[in-house]
Each structure stands twice: as C-alpha cells, then as structure tokens.
Amino acid sequence: MVAASSVAAVFMGIGALIVRMRAARKPTSAKKIIMPPLFMSTGALMFLFPAFRVTGLELLEATAVGMIFSLLLIKTSNFEIRHESIYLKRSKAFPIILLSLLIIRILGKLVLSTTIDIGELGGMFFILAFAMIVPWRIAMYRQYTKLKRQLPNKTTAAAQLKTPLT
C-alpha cells in the first residue's frame, strides 16, 4: 500500500511540474491561485472515517512540517508583469525543490509506515500537503494583488479615451 501511494505521489509530482511549466506561458489570475487549495480541501472529508483520524500531536507535527516546506515554495514563486498582464516567473530551482520535497515525503512515508497505521499516515500526509499549499498560495495571492495594483487600470484608460477633450 505504501509503495502504491508512493508511485502515485511521483506521478502527481510530475503532473505538478508540467502544470507549473505551462502556467508560466499564460497570464495568471487570482482564481488560478486560489482554486487549488479550495479543491484540495475536499480531501479533508477523509477524516470522517476513523481510520484516517490523527492525534493532536500528529496534527501539529504535520502542520509544522508542511509550513516549513511551504517556505521553499514561497521563495521560488514569483510573478512579473509582461504585456500588461501578470505571469508566473519560471524558476530553475522550483523543479529541484519540488522533486526534493517529493523524495523527502516518500522517504518519510517509508520510515513512518513502520510505526504509524497507514490510514493515520495518509491523514498526516494530507495535513502536511494542505499546510504546505495554503501558506504558499496565500503568499502568491498577496504578491499577485501587489502587482495587479501596478497595472494600468484599463477601464479608467478606456473612459479617458471616450471623454471629449474640452
């Protein structure tokens, strides 16, 4: 079971890299930044089942590790203004960091699966991932809104063009 979930994690990691590389080609939006954590939050429904429930200490541990990992993602996620739109900057370090986090996650799962029940471990790794993505996306959103204020207001510019000169 641990091996199957590790293989799935590798495929998801590769998918995340591909999505990130493609995202840098198109302008970003607040919606594109906010939606992934919202979609991921539905995974918390796993905690309705007793097998996935974690102790308070496990919750704190997973949250702390996730927040520490998020710092690496925050540092490698930057935006730039191009063609009057906001784009995600490509980072050479991002793929390396993402793969490193994936390897650490798989090794951690292999080590911890010997002492923690697989259901609880799944719950802990969900919490870790969620605690990693939420601060990362909040930081991205804040950076995005800061840049958005620097963009020329298109509605104001259009209104000025329509106003007759006096």
C-alpha positions as CSV (number, residue, x, y, z in Angstrom):
1,M,0.0,0.0,0.0
2,V,2.8,2.4,0.9
3,A,4.6,1.6,-2.4
4,A,1.4,2.2,-4.5
5,S,0.8,5.6,-2.8
6,S,4.5,6.5,-3.4
7,V,4.2,5.7,-7.1
8,A,1.0,7.8,-7.2
9,A,2.9,10.6,-5.5
10,V,5.6,10.5,-8.1
11,F,3.1,10.8,-10.9
12,M,1.3,13.7,-9.1
13,G,4.7,15.4,-8.6
14,I,5.5,15.1,-12.3
15,G,2.0,16.4,-13.1
16,A,2.6,19.4,-10.8
17,L,5.8,20.2,-12.6
18,I,4.1,20.0,-16.0
19,V,1.3,22.2,-14.8
20,R,3.7,24.7,-13.3
21,M,5.8,24.9,-16.6
22,R,2.6,25.5,-18.6
23,A,1.3,28.1,-16.2
24,A,4.3,30.3,-16.9
25,R,3.2,30.6,-20.5
26,K,-0.1,32.2,-19.8
27,P,-1.2,35.1,-17.7
28,T,-2.3,34.2,-14.2
29,S,-5.3,35.3,-12.2
30,A,-6.5,35.3,-8.7
31,K,-8.8,32.4,-9.5
32,K,-5.9,30.3,-10.7
33,I,-4.1,30.9,-7.4
34,I,-7.0,30.4,-5.1
35,M,-8.7,27.4,-6.6
36,P,-6.1,24.6,-5.9
37,P,-6.3,24.8,-2.1
38,L,-10.1,25.0,-2.3
39,F,-10.3,21.9,-4.5
40,M,-7.8,20.1,-2.2
41,S,-9.8,21.0,0.9
42,T,-12.4,18.4,-0.1
43,G,-9.8,15.8,0.8
44,A,-10.5,16.7,4.5
45,L,-13.6,14.5,4.1
46,M,-11.3,11.6,4.7
47,F,-11.3,12.5,8.4
48,L,-15.0,11.4,8.6
49,F,-13.6,7.9,8.7
50,P,-11.9,6.8,11.9
51,A,-9.0,5.1,10.1
52,F,-7.7,8.5,8.9
53,R,-8.0,10.4,12.1
54,V,-4.8,11.7,13.7
55,T,-3.9,12.7,17.2
56,G,-3.4,16.3,18.2
57,L,0.3,15.9,18.3
58,E,0.4,14.3,14.8
59,L,-1.8,17.2,13.6
60,L,0.7,19.8,14.9
61,E,3.7,17.8,13.6
62,A,2.3,17.5,10.1
63,T,1.2,21.2,10.0
64,A,4.6,22.4,11.2
65,V,6.5,20.3,8.6
66,G,4.0,21.5,5.8
67,M,4.5,25.1,6.8
68,I,8.3,24.7,6.8
69,F,8.2,23.1,3.3
70,S,5.9,25.9,2.1
71,L,8.7,28.4,2.7
72,L,10.8,26.8,-0.1
73,L,7.8,27.0,-2.5
74,I,7.2,30.6,-1.5
75,K,10.8,31.6,-2.2
76,T,10.7,30.1,-5.7
77,S,7.3,31.5,-6.8
78,N,7.5,35.0,-8.2
79,F,5.4,37.0,-10.7
80,E,6.3,39.5,-13.3
81,I,4.4,41.9,-15.5
82,R,4.6,41.2,-19.2
83,H,2.4,42.7,-21.9
84,E,0.1,44.4,-19.3
85,S,-0.6,41.0,-17.7
86,I,0.8,39.1,-14.7
87,Y,2.8,36.0,-15.4
88,L,4.4,33.4,-13.1
89,K,8.1,33.6,-13.4
90,R,9.9,30.4,-14.3
91,S,12.3,29.3,-11.6
92,K,15.2,26.9,-12.2
93,A,15.1,26.0,-8.5
94,F,11.4,25.1,-8.4
95,P,11.6,21.7,-10.1
96,I,14.6,20.7,-8.0
97,I,12.8,21.8,-4.8
98,L,9.5,20.1,-5.8
99,L,11.4,16.8,-6.5
100,S,13.4,17.1,-3.3
101,L,10.2,17.6,-1.3
102,L,8.7,14.6,-3.1
103,I,11.7,12.4,-2.2
104,I,11.6,13.6,1.4
105,R,7.9,12.8,1.5
106,I,8.4,9.3,0.1
107,L,11.3,8.5,2.5
108,G,9.3,9.9,5.4
109,K,6.3,7.7,4.5
110,L,8.5,4.6,4.2
111,V,10.1,5.3,7.6
112,L,6.9,6.3,9.4
113,S,4.8,3.4,7.9
114,T,6.7,1.0,10.2
115,T,5.3,2.8,13.4
116,I,2.1,4.6,12.3
117,D,-1.0,3.0,10.9
118,I,-1.4,3.5,7.1
119,G,-4.7,5.4,7.5
120,E,-3.3,7.8,10.1
121,L,-0.2,8.3,8.0
122,G,-2.4,9.1,5.0
123,G,-4.2,11.7,7.2
124,M,-0.9,13.2,8.3
125,F,0.4,13.5,4.8
126,F,-2.8,15.2,3.7
127,I,-2.4,17.7,6.5
128,L,1.2,18.2,5.6
129,A,0.3,18.8,1.9
130,F,-2.5,21.2,2.9
131,A,-0.4,23.1,5.4
132,M,2.2,23.4,2.6
133,I,-0.1,24.6,-0.2
134,V,-2.2,27.1,1.8
135,P,0.6,29.4,3.0
136,W,2.2,29.1,-0.4
137,R,-0.9,30.2,-2.2
138,I,-1.6,33.0,0.3
139,A,1.8,34.4,-0.4
140,M,1.3,34.0,-4.1
141,Y,-2.1,35.8,-3.9
142,R,-0.6,38.7,-1.9
143,Q,2.2,39.1,-4.4
144,Y,-0.3,38.9,-7.3
145,T,-2.5,41.6,-5.8
146,K,0.5,43.9,-5.2
147,L,1.5,43.6,-8.9
148,K,-2.1,44.0,-10.0
149,R,-2.2,47.4,-8.4
150,Q,0.7,48.4,-10.5
151,L,-1.1,47.5,-13.8
152,P,-2.7,50.4,-15.6
153,N,-6.5,50.4,-14.9
154,K,-8.0,49.5,-18.3
155,T,-11.5,50.8,-17.5
156,T,-10.1,54.2,-16.4
157,A,-7.9,54.4,-19.6
158,A,-10.9,53.5,-21.8
159,A,-13.1,56.1,-20.1
160,Q,-10.5,58.8,-20.7
161,L,-10.3,58.0,-24.4
162,K,-14.1,58.3,-24.7
163,T,-14.3,61.6,-22.9
164,P,-14.3,64.5,-25.4
165,L,-11.4,67.0,-24.9
166,T,-12.6,70.4,-23.7
